[in-house]
């Protein structure tokens, strides 16, 4: 009986041990499954968080890109606006700015050449106007029309005219007007040589030929600057030249009397300022147009 009782007791302990072990093992398995589920859920949440973060970054980049594009558009528009304003301002300034007035300098030698100054458009039907003269014509060339031809040099007289006769003839035809404005530099030599040259030129060309009488000076300024010429000497020369050219086919232009009426200004007694040079040029052109 005792043996049976002991056997039952040990069997019950063995069964209890197995049952407890089974319970422990079951709990461990449940714990393991719980950890795996938590890790899986955590991993899934992390992936979702990363994806959301990535989308947020992409959205942020797109927003920044749009912002930069907007900024570039704004800057471009502002620059273009400034540029347009600048161009408009430049155009307005160009339109309202007048060309500076300049006075021709006569202290430097002026080589005999065909001068092509910039001035107003042609105002006559003649194809060519040829101006032959000294330093006063060098000054006047600065205010002439663009199609005028100037053969002029400082300090010259009838010898200069003689040496350029062939050139003058070659440049002229029946549609040409020739103006000779020499004499002040050799006024004391008389009119005879000029008359001979003018008559020779008349015989060699079909152009209209004009002699412009010597224009006045400022006696006091001339004396103070070492010029010996006076208005009295000039007036005597002009009277003689007008008499010599009567019936010769060479016409005279008396700008001397014109300047004495309207007034004139010189820089050194002999050479004129810009306004007087323009007045002489315009008067000479008007006289030639009236005698067409």
C-alpha positions in Angstrom: 0.0 0.0 0.0 2.8 2.4 0.8 4.4 1.6 -2.4 1.3 2.4 -4.4 0.9 5.6 -2.5 4.5 6.7 -3.2 4.1 5.8 -6.9 1.0 7.9 -7.2 2.7 10.8 -5.4 5.7 10.7 -7.7 3.5 10.3 -10.7 1.5 13.3 -9.7 4.7 15.4 -9.3 5.9 14.2 -12.6 2.6 15.2 -14.2 2.6 18.5 -12.5 6.2 19.2 -13.6 5.3 18.4 -17.2 2.2 20.6 -17.0 4.2 23.5 -15.5 6.9 23.1 -18.1 4.3 23.1 -20.8 2.8 26.3 -19.5 6.2 28.0 -19.3 7.0 26.9 -22.8 3.6 28.2 -24.1 4.1 31.5 -22.4 7.6 31.8 -23.9 6.2 31.1 -27.4 3.5 33.7 -26.9 6.1 36.2 -25.8 8.2 35.5 -28.8 5.3 35.9 -31.2 4.4 39.2 -29.5 8.0 40.6 -29.9 8.0 39.6 -33.6 4.6 41.4 -34.1 5.9 44.5 -32.4 9.1 44.5 -34.4 7.1 44.0 -37.6 4.7 46.8 -36.7 7.6 49.0 -35.7 9.4 48.3 -39.0 6.2 49.0 -41.0 5.6 52.3 -39.1 9.2 53.3 -39.7 8.9 52.6 -43.4 5.7 54.7 -43.5 7.4 57.5 -41.6 10.4 57.4 -44.0 8.0 57.5 -47.0 6.1 60.4 -45.5 9.4 62.1 -44.7 10.6 61.5 -48.3 7.3 63.0 -49.7 7.7 65.9 -47.4 11.2 66.5 -48.6 10.1 66.2 -52.2 7.2 68.6 -51.6 9.7 71.0 -49.9 12.0 70.8 -52.9 9.2 71.4 -55.3 8.1 74.4 -53.2 11.7 75.7 -53.2 11.9 75.2 -57.0 8.7 77.0 -57.5 9.9 79.8 -55.2 13.2 80.0 -57.1 11.3 80.1 -60.4 9.1 82.8 -59.1 12.1 84.8 -57.8 13.8 84.4 -61.2 10.7 85.6 -63.0 10.5 88.6 -60.7 14.1 89.5 -61.1 13.9 89.1 -64.9 10.8 91.3 -65.0 12.4 93.9 -62.8 15.6 93.9 -65.0 13.6 94.2 -68.2 11.6 97.0 -66.7 14.8 98.9 -65.7 16.2 98.2 -69.2 13.1 99.5 -70.9 13.1 102.6 -68.7 16.8 103.1 -69.5 16.2 102.7 -73.2 13.3 105.1 -73.0 15.3 107.6 -71.1 18.2 107.3 -73.6 15.8 107.8 -76.5 14.3 110.8 -74.9 17.7 112.3 -74.1 18.9 111.6 -77.7 15.8 113.3 -79.1 16.1 116.4 -77.0 19.9 116.8 -77.1 21.1 119.4 -79.5 24.4 119.0 -81.4 27.2 121.1 -80.0 28.2 124.1 -81.9 31.9 124.2 -82.9 34.1 126.8 -84.4 36.6 125.9 -87.0 40.2 126.4 -86.0 42.5 128.3 -88.4 45.8 128.1 -86.6 46.7 124.7 -88.2 47.4 124.3 -91.8 44.5 123.1 -93.9 45.6 121.0 -96.9 43.7 121.8 -100.2 41.2 119.0 -100.5 37.5 118.3 -101.1 35.8 119.0 -97.8 32.6 117.0 -97.1 31.1 118.7 -94.0 27.9 117.7 -92.4 25.1 120.2 -92.6 21.6 120.6 -93.9 20.2 118.8 -97.0 20.6 120.2 -100.5 18.5 123.3 -101.1 19.1 123.9 -104.8 18.9 122.3 -108.2 22.7 122.5 -109.0 24.7 119.3 -108.6 27.9 120.9 -107.4 29.0 123.9 -105.5 32.8 124.6 -105.4 34.2 127.0 -102.9 37.8 128.1 -103.4 39.3 130.3 -100.7 41.7 130.9 -97.8 41.5 130.4 -94.0 38.1 132.1 -93.9 36.7 129.5 -96.2 38.4 126.8 -94.1 36.2 128.1 -91.2 33.1 128.3 -93.4 33.4 124.7 -94.6 32.4 123.5 -91.1 28.9 124.9 -91.7 28.4 124.0 -95.3 26.1 121.5 -96.9 27.3 117.9 -97.3 27.5 118.0 -101.1 29.6 121.2 -101.3 33.2 121.0 -102.4 35.8 123.1 -100.6 39.3 123.8 -102.0 40.8 125.9 -99.2 43.9 126.5 -97.3 45.3 128.9 -94.7 47.2 132.0 -95.9 46.8 131.6 -99.6 46.0 134.0 -102.5 46.1 134.1 -106.3 49.0 131.6 -106.6 46.8 129.0 -104.9 44.0 129.7 -107.4 46.5 129.4 -110.3 47.8 126.1 -109.1 44.3 124.6 -108.7 42.8 125.7 -112.0 43.0 122.3 -113.6 41.3 120.6 -110.5 38.5 123.2 -110.5 37.9 122.7 -114.2 37.8 118.9 -113.9 35.3 119.1 -111.1 32.9 121.5 -112.9 30.3 121.4 -115.7 27.2 123.3 -116.7 25.5 122.2 -113.5 28.2 123.7 -111.3 28.6 127.0 -109.5 32.1 128.1 -108.5 32.8 130.7 -105.8 36.2 132.3 -105.5 36.9 133.9 -102.0 40.5 134.9 -102.2 42.3 138.3 -101.9 42.6 139.3 -98.3 46.2 137.8 -98.0 47.5 139.6 -101.1 45.2 142.6 -101.1 48.2 145.0 -101.6 49.1 143.3 -104.9 46.1 144.7 -106.7 43.3 143.1 -108.8 44.9 142.5 -112.2 46.2 139.0 -111.5 42.9 137.9 -110.1 41.1 139.3 -113.1 43.3 137.4 -115.5 42.8 134.1 -113.6 39.1 134.5 -113.4 38.8 135.2 -117.1 40.9 132.2 -117.9 38.7 130.0 -115.7 35.6 131.5 -117.5 37.0 130.4 -120.8 37.7 126.8 -119.7 34.4 125.8 -118.1 30.6 126.1 -118.6 30.1 126.5 -114.9 28.7 129.7 -113.3 31.6 131.7 -111.8 31.3 134.1 -108.9 33.9 136.2 -107.1 33.1 137.0 -103.5 34.4 140.5 -102.6 36.8 140.6 -99.6 34.9 140.7 -96.4 35.6 143.4 -93.7 37.9 143.1 -90.7 38.2 144.6 -87.2 40.9 147.3 -87.7 41.8 147.5 -84.0 42.1 143.8 -83.4 44.0 143.3 -86.7 46.5 145.9 -85.6 46.9 144.4 -82.1 47.4 140.9 -83.6 49.9 141.9 -86.3 47.7 142.0 -89.4 48.4 145.0 -91.7 45.2 144.8 -93.7 42.5 147.5 -93.0 39.0 148.1 -94.2 40.1 151.1 -96.2 42.5 148.9 -98.3 39.8 146.2 -98.6 37.2 148.7 -99.9 39.5 150.1 -102.5 40.3 146.5 -103.7 36.7 145.6 -104.0 35.8 148.7 -105.9 38.5 148.0 -108.4 37.6 144.3 -108.7 33.9 145.1 -109.4 35.0 147.5 -112.2 37.4 144.9 -113.7 34.7 142.2 -113.9 32.0 144.2 -115.6 31.0 142.4 -118.8 33.4 139.5 -118.1 30.7 136.9 -117.4 32.1 136.5 -113.8 29.5 137.7 -111.2 30.4 139.3 -107.9 28.8 138.7 -104.5 29.1 141.6 -102.1 29.0 139.9 -98.6 31.1 142.8 -97.4 28.2 145.3 -97.5 25.9 142.7 -96.0 28.1 142.1 -93.0 28.4 145.8 -92.3 24.6 146.0 -92.2 23.9 143.0 -89.9 27.1 143.1 -88.0 30.0 140.6 -87.6 32.3 139.3 -85.0 36.0 138.3 -85.3 38.2 136.3 -83.0 41.4 138.1 -83.9 40.3 140.9 -86.2 40.6 138.8 -89.4 38.9 135.4 -88.7 35.2 135.2 -87.8 33.3 133.4 -85.1 30.9 130.6 -85.9 27.8 132.8 -86.3 29.4 135.1 -88.7 30.8 132.3 -90.8 27.4 130.8 -91.0 25.9 134.1 -92.1 28.4 134.5 -94.8 27.8 130.9 -96.1 24.0 131.4 -96.1 24.2 134.7 -97.9 26.5 133.4 -100.6 24.2 130.5 -101.2 21.1 132.8 -101.4 22.9 135.1 -103.9 23.8 132.2 -106.2 20.2 130.8 -106.0 18.8 134.2 -107.0 21.2 134.4 -110.0 20.3 131.0 -111.5 
